[in-house]
Amino acid sequence: GDSHFWQTGGGYDRNIYSREEMVEKRAYIHLNPVRRGLVENDHEWPWSSARWYYGNRDGLIVITEL
């Protein structure tokens, strides 16, 4: 079958105007694999930047802080 990166429906973009809002959205995204039952803790998901924020700098995602 065909594979698709983006799924149809439900998503939308938004502008983020404050650091507080950015931290909130990042936490929401980090918890997606937990909500789906894929891991118990957000930092356990190997493709998440949550690992970096938790202190694991050897993850698959490279983070550059501003």
N, CA, C and O of each residue as an XYZ file, in Angstrom:
264
protein
N       0.800     -1.185      0.000
C       0.000      0.000      0.000
C       0.848      1.255      0.000
O       2.063      1.221      0.194
N       0.180      2.334     -0.219
C       0.844      3.635     -0.210
C       1.099      4.089      1.223
O       0.281      3.868      2.115
N       2.232      4.717      1.421
C       2.559      5.304      2.720
C       2.472      6.815      2.607
O       2.838      7.391      1.583
N       1.991      7.447      3.653
C       1.865      8.891      3.679
C       2.469      9.415      4.975
O       2.239      8.861      6.050
N       3.235     10.477      4.859
C       3.808     11.093      6.055
C       2.749     11.877      6.802
O       2.622     11.734      8.018
N       1.988     12.701      6.104
C       0.948     13.514      6.716
C      -0.390     12.813      6.632
O      -0.739     12.262      5.588
N      -1.136     12.826      7.711
C      -2.474     12.255      7.715
C      -3.478     13.353      7.384
O      -3.233     14.534      7.632
N      -4.610     12.945      6.822
C      -5.623     13.928      6.466
C      -6.417     14.373      7.695
O      -6.631     13.603      8.631
N      -6.843     15.624      7.665
C      -7.761     16.141      8.682
C      -7.146     16.419     10.031
O      -6.081     15.905     10.373
N      -7.839     17.245     10.790
C      -7.532     17.450     12.197
C      -6.405     18.408     12.532
O      -6.457     19.063     13.573
N      -5.407     18.511     11.703
C      -4.269     19.346     12.055
C      -4.405     20.771     11.555
O      -5.105     21.046     10.580
N      -3.727     21.659     12.235
C      -3.681     23.049     11.787
C      -2.439     23.699     12.374
O      -1.906     23.252     13.390
N      -1.994     24.745     11.725
C      -0.811     25.433     12.225
C      -1.225     26.586     13.132
O      -2.390     26.980     13.176
N      -0.245     27.112     13.849
C      -0.509     28.245     14.729
C       0.798     28.971     14.973
O       1.878     28.386     14.894
N       0.684     30.237     15.266
C       1.838     31.032     15.654
C       2.007     30.953     17.161
O       1.027     30.900     17.904
N       3.246     30.946     17.602
C       3.559     30.911     19.024
C       4.245     32.230     19.358
O       5.234     32.603     18.727
N       3.718     32.922     20.342
C       4.171     34.269     20.638
C       4.946     34.412     21.944
O       5.463     35.492     22.230
N       5.037     33.353     22.738
C       5.768     33.469     24.002
C       6.509     32.171     24.296
O       6.155     31.103     23.797
N       7.545     32.293     25.120
C       8.301     31.103     25.533
C       7.388     30.149     26.307
O       7.483     28.932     26.150
N       6.510     30.700     27.137
C       5.578     29.870     27.916
C       4.701     29.024     26.992
O       4.501     27.834     27.235
N       4.189     29.633     25.952
C       3.350     28.901     25.003
C       4.164     27.851     24.252
O       3.660     26.761     23.978
N       5.416     28.165     23.916
C       6.270     27.210     23.231
C       6.537     25.990     24.123
O       6.504     24.852     23.656
N       6.799     26.239     25.391
C       7.036     25.137     26.325
C       5.780     24.272     26.458
O       5.870     23.046     26.511
N       4.618     24.909     26.513
C       3.351     24.168     26.599
C       3.140     23.286     25.367
O       2.785     22.115     25.499
N       3.355     23.835     24.183
C       3.146     23.065     22.940
C       4.157     21.936     22.833
O       3.821     20.834     22.398
N       5.407     22.211     23.233
C       6.435     21.173     23.193
C       6.058     20.019     24.118
O       6.206     18.855     23.746
N       5.569     20.331     25.323
C       5.151     19.283     26.264
C       3.996     18.470     25.690
O       3.958     17.247     25.829
N       3.060     19.151     25.047
C       1.924     18.457     24.425
C       2.419     17.467     23.369
O       1.976     16.320     23.327
N       3.336     17.921     22.524
C       3.873     17.058     21.466
C       4.658     15.902     22.072
O       4.537     14.766     21.616
N       5.459     16.180     23.092
C       6.246     15.127     23.730
C       5.368     14.034     24.322
O       5.779     12.875     24.386
N       4.171     14.390     24.752
C       3.285     13.397     25.379
C       2.482     12.571     24.374
O       1.791     11.635     24.778
N       2.550     12.884     23.090
C       1.788     12.116     22.100
C       2.073     10.616     22.154
O       1.113      9.845     22.173
N       3.328     10.145     22.180
C       3.560      8.694     22.256
C       3.057      8.080     23.561
O       2.687      6.906     23.588
N       3.040      8.860     24.636
C       2.501      8.370     25.916
C       0.992      8.192     25.794
O       0.450      7.168     26.211
N       0.311      9.186     25.224
C      -1.148      9.100     25.061
C      -1.542      7.932     24.165
O      -2.606      7.341     24.348
N      -0.697      7.598     23.202
C      -0.985      6.473     22.298
C      -0.602      5.126     22.897
O      -0.851      4.088     22.285
N      -0.003      5.127     24.079
C       0.376      3.886     24.745
C       1.649      3.257     24.192
O       1.888      2.066     24.392
N       2.460      4.037     23.507
C       3.685      3.504     22.914
C       4.832      3.448     23.916
O       5.719      2.604     23.797
N       4.820      4.333     24.893
C       5.807      4.367     25.976
C       5.106      4.843     27.242
O       4.009      5.398     27.184
N       5.745      4.622     28.379
C       5.170      5.099     29.639
C       5.569      6.538     29.931
O       4.804      7.283     30.543
N       6.760      6.934     29.498
C       7.278      8.284     29.758
C       7.726      8.906     28.447
O       8.262      8.216     27.580
N       7.510     10.209     28.299
C       7.810     10.872     27.032
C       9.266     10.733     26.600
O       9.548     10.646     25.405
N      10.196     10.710     27.557
C      11.611     10.622     27.203
C      12.040      9.224     26.750
O      13.190      9.038     26.353
N      11.142      8.244     26.803
C      11.460      6.897     26.334
C      11.275      6.748     24.821
O      11.789      5.795     24.236
N      10.566      7.653     24.189
C      10.309      7.576     22.748
C      11.586      7.997     22.010
O      12.019      9.142     22.145
N      12.197      7.091     21.230
C      13.519      7.383     20.648
C      13.540      8.524     19.642
O      14.601      9.104     19.410
N      12.412      8.866     19.038
C      12.367      9.914     18.015
C      11.837     11.234     18.564
O      11.393     12.094     17.803
N      11.884     11.393     19.874
C      11.361     12.600     20.498
C      12.484     13.450     21.072
O      13.461     12.924     21.606
N      12.343     14.751     20.960
C      13.301     15.655     21.593
C      13.145     15.640     23.113
O      13.975     16.213     23.818
N      12.107     15.003     23.625
C      11.927     14.907     25.079
C      13.146     14.250     25.722
O      13.517     14.592     26.845
N      13.758     13.322     25.025
C      14.955     12.656     25.542
C      16.042     13.683     25.836
O      16.701     13.611     26.874
N      16.234     14.641     24.925
C      17.264     15.667     25.087
C      16.943     16.556     26.287
O      17.820     16.847     27.100
N      15.686     16.984     26.394
C      15.296     17.841     27.502
C      15.374     17.108     28.843
O      15.525     17.743     29.888
N      15.272     15.783     28.819
C      15.374     14.968     30.027
C      16.835     14.768     30.431
O      17.123     14.372     31.560
N      17.754     15.042     29.506
C      19.175     14.924     29.812
C      19.928     13.907     28.978
O      21.149     13.802     29.096
N      19.227     13.152     28.132
C      19.881     12.160     27.271
C      20.307     12.844     25.981
O      19.505     12.997     25.060
N      21.564     13.254     25.914
C      22.077     13.982     24.749
C      22.525     13.051     23.625
O      23.010     13.521     22.595
N      22.370     11.730     23.807
C      22.776     10.763     22.794
C      21.608     10.230     21.975
O      21.745      9.193     21.325
N      20.469     10.904     21.986
C      19.285     10.433     21.266
C      19.393     10.624     19.761
O      20.395     11.138     19.265
N      18.369     10.214     19.045
C      18.322     10.315     17.588
C      18.073     11.738     17.109
O      18.372     12.068     15.961
N      17.524     12.588     17.984
C      17.184     13.958     17.615
C      18.260     14.897     18.153
O      18.547     14.903     19.350
N      18.846     15.680     17.270
C      19.842     16.677     17.667
C      19.128     18.000     17.923
O      18.368     18.477     17.080
N      19.377     18.591     19.092
C      18.700     19.822     19.497
C      19.709     20.962     19.522
O      20.815     20.817     20.045
N      19.325     22.067     18.965
C      20.131     23.281     19.034
C      19.300     24.334     19.744
O      18.281     24.781     19.217
N      19.722     24.731     20.926
C      18.981     25.761     21.663
C      19.422     27.140     21.195
O      20.585     27.363     20.859
N      18.468     28.051     21.184
C      18.770     29.439     20.820
C      19.302     30.183     22.020
O      19.616     31.370     21.921
